[in-house]
Each structure stands twice: as C-alpha cells, then as structure tokens.
C-alpha cells in the first residue's frame, strides 16, 4: 500500500513537495448546483433582487475566491492562475454555476475551480436569501481536469 501523499514519516501532516515537477499546462472545470425555487429563480432571472445583480456579483466572487484557494485550503499550493471563468446556465429553477481555471504550474487547479464554483454559489444564496431561505446548494463537483502526471480526467 502506498503511503498517503500528505502524511510525513512521523505521521504529521505535510504539504506535498512539487519542486521537482516540471510546470505543465493544466485546466479544471467544476460545477455547483443551486436549487432556488420558483420565486427566487424568477427574481434572479428578472434581475429584481434587492441587493442588485447577483450573477455579476457571484461571477466576481468566484474569480476572487479562486485566487484565495491556498488561504482557504490548508495544503493547497499557491499557483499562478492564468485564467478563471465563472458562468451560469439554468436547469428549470436550478442555477448551474460552472467555473474553469487554467495555469502552467507544477500542480493542478482542481481546488481553484471547485472553490470558485462554491463561493459563486454561496454568493447567489447571499443575494437571494431575502426572497427564499430554502435555497439549496448541492453537488459541488469536479467535471474535468487536464494535464499533469495523472493525465486527463472527465466526470
């Protein structure tokens, strides 16, 4: 059995040493589903939320959050982000928040993409909670990643 990558020989937690790895192009896409309900979905679609343009705020929040990933996820490496996008699509009264992150680095951007989708979804909740407290954020997940030693992966 292979030793876990984040456990030191003495049993303590350790950040993985990526210094010997060659930087390569890497991408990741993630998604969060936000079940709004009819009233909150209508308010978001019609831009009638009291707090303003929730989609613009969520898009910006997701991009900024991706940049803060190493401050939020203890063992995540600080990596140079070349690009982060946050987009939205509707599935009935459910808002699909999709994020993508791109880098050329020694480690991947999966966590950055997932943090972006998560924080964008939380921002939607914050902006729409006056209409409905029953909004549900669910299934934050990785959709795909490319590059790196482990190669490409798709959900």
C-alpha positions as CSV (number, residue, x, y, z in Angstrom):
1,X,0.0,0.0,0.0
2,X,1.3,3.4,-1.0
3,X,1.9,6.0,1.8
4,X,-0.6,8.9,1.7
5,X,1.0,12.0,0.0
6,X,0.1,14.4,2.8
7,X,1.5,12.4,5.7
8,X,5.1,12.8,6.8
9,X,7.2,9.9,8.0
10,X,6.5,11.0,11.6
11,X,2.7,10.9,11.0
12,X,2.3,14.7,10.8
13,X,0.5,16.5,8.0
14,X,2.8,17.7,5.3
15,X,2.4,19.7,2.1
16,X,3.4,17.7,-0.9
17,X,6.8,18.9,-2.4
18,X,6.2,19.7,-6.0
19,X,9.6,21.5,-6.5
20,X,10.9,18.6,-8.7
21,X,8.0,18.6,-11.0
22,X,8.0,20.3,-14.4
23,X,5.4,23.0,-14.9
24,X,2.8,22.0,-17.4
25,X,-0.4,23.4,-18.8
26,X,-3.3,22.3,-16.6
27,X,-7.1,23.1,-16.6
28,X,-10.0,22.2,-14.4
29,X,-13.8,22.7,-14.6
30,X,-16.2,22.4,-11.7
31,X,-19.9,22.9,-11.1
32,X,-22.2,23.7,-8.2
33,X,-26.0,23.4,-8.4
34,X,-28.1,26.0,-6.7
35,X,-31.8,25.0,-6.2
36,X,-33.6,28.3,-5.9
37,X,-37.3,27.5,-6.1
38,X,-39.7,29.4,-8.4
39,X,-39.8,32.7,-6.6
40,X,-36.0,33.2,-6.1
41,X,-35.3,31.9,-9.6
42,X,-37.7,34.4,-11.1
43,X,-36.2,37.2,-9.1
44,X,-32.7,36.2,-10.2
45,X,-33.7,35.8,-13.9
46,X,-35.6,39.1,-13.9
47,X,-32.8,40.9,-12.0
48,X,-35.2,42.1,-9.4
49,X,-33.2,41.1,-6.3
50,X,-32.9,44.0,-3.8
51,X,-29.2,43.5,-3.5
52,X,-28.6,44.0,-7.2
53,X,-27.1,42.0,-10.0
54,X,-26.4,38.6,-8.2
55,X,-24.9,36.9,-11.3
56,X,-22.3,39.7,-11.7
57,X,-21.5,39.6,-8.0
58,X,-21.3,35.8,-8.0
59,X,-19.0,35.8,-11.0
60,X,-16.6,38.2,-9.5
61,X,-16.8,36.4,-6.1
62,X,-15.9,33.1,-7.7
63,X,-12.9,34.6,-9.6
64,X,-11.6,36.3,-6.5
65,X,-12.1,33.1,-4.4
66,X,-10.1,31.0,-6.8
67,X,-7.2,33.4,-6.1
68,X,-7.6,32.8,-2.4
69,X,-7.6,29.0,-2.5
70,X,-4.3,28.4,-0.7
71,X,-5.6,30.7,2.2
72,X,-8.7,28.5,2.4
73,X,-7.5,25.0,1.8
74,X,-4.5,24.3,4.1
75,X,-2.4,22.1,1.9
76,X,-3.2,23.7,-1.4
77,X,-0.2,25.2,-3.2
78,X,-0.2,28.9,-4.3
79,X,-0.1,28.7,-8.1
80,X,-0.1,31.3,-10.8
81,X,-3.6,31.4,-12.3
82,X,-3.6,32.2,-16.0
83,X,-7.4,32.4,-16.2
84,X,-10.5,31.8,-14.2
85,X,-14.1,31.9,-15.6
86,X,-17.4,31.6,-13.9
87,X,-20.5,31.0,-16.0
88,X,-24.2,30.2,-15.4
89,X,-26.9,28.1,-17.0
90,X,-30.5,27.3,-16.0
91,X,-32.0,23.8,-15.5
92,X,-35.6,24.7,-14.5
93,X,-35.4,26.6,-11.2
94,X,-31.8,25.3,-10.6
95,X,-28.9,27.5,-11.4
96,X,-25.8,25.7,-12.7
97,X,-22.7,27.5,-11.7
98,X,-19.7,26.4,-13.7
99,X,-16.1,27.5,-13.2
100,X,-12.9,26.9,-15.1
101,X,-9.3,27.5,-14.1
102,X,-6.1,27.5,-16.1
103,X,-2.5,27.5,-15.2
104,X,1.0,26.5,-16.2
105,X,2.4,25.1,-12.9
106,X,3.8,22.1,-11.1
107,X,0.4,21.1,-9.7
108,X,-3.2,21.2,-10.8
109,X,-6.1,23.7,-10.5
110,X,-8.9,21.4,-9.4
111,X,-9.2,23.1,-6.0
112,X,-9.2,26.6,-7.5
113,X,-12.1,25.6,-9.9
114,X,-14.1,24.0,-7.0
115,X,-13.5,26.9,-4.7
116,X,-14.7,29.3,-7.4
117,X,-17.9,27.4,-8.0
118,X,-18.6,27.0,-4.3
119,X,-18.1,30.7,-3.5
120,X,-20.1,31.8,-6.5
121,X,-23.0,29.6,-5.4
122,X,-22.7,31.0,-1.8
123,X,-22.9,34.5,-3.2
124,X,-26.1,33.6,-5.1
125,X,-27.5,32.4,-1.8
126,X,-26.5,35.6,0.0
127,X,-28.0,37.8,-2.7
128,X,-31.3,35.8,-2.9
129,X,-31.9,34.8,0.7
130,X,-34.3,37.7,1.3
131,X,-36.6,36.0,-1.3
132,X,-36.1,32.5,0.0
133,X,-34.1,30.9,2.8
134,X,-34.8,27.5,1.4
135,X,-32.2,27.8,-1.4
136,X,-30.1,24.6,-1.6
137,X,-26.5,24.5,-2.7
138,X,-25.7,20.9,-3.8
139,X,-23.3,18.7,-5.6
140,X,-20.2,20.9,-5.9
141,X,-18.0,18.7,-8.0
142,X,-15.2,18.4,-10.4
143,X,-16.3,18.0,-14.0
144,X,-12.9,17.5,-15.6
145,X,-9.2,18.2,-15.3
146,X,-6.4,18.1,-17.8
147,X,-2.6,17.9,-17.6
148,X,-0.2,16.8,-15.0
149,X,1.2,13.4,-14.2
150,X,-2.2,11.7,-13.7
151,X,-3.4,12.9,-17.1
152,X,-6.9,13.9,-18.1
153,X,-10.0,13.1,-16.1
154,X,-13.7,13.6,-17.0
155,X,-16.8,13.0,-14.8
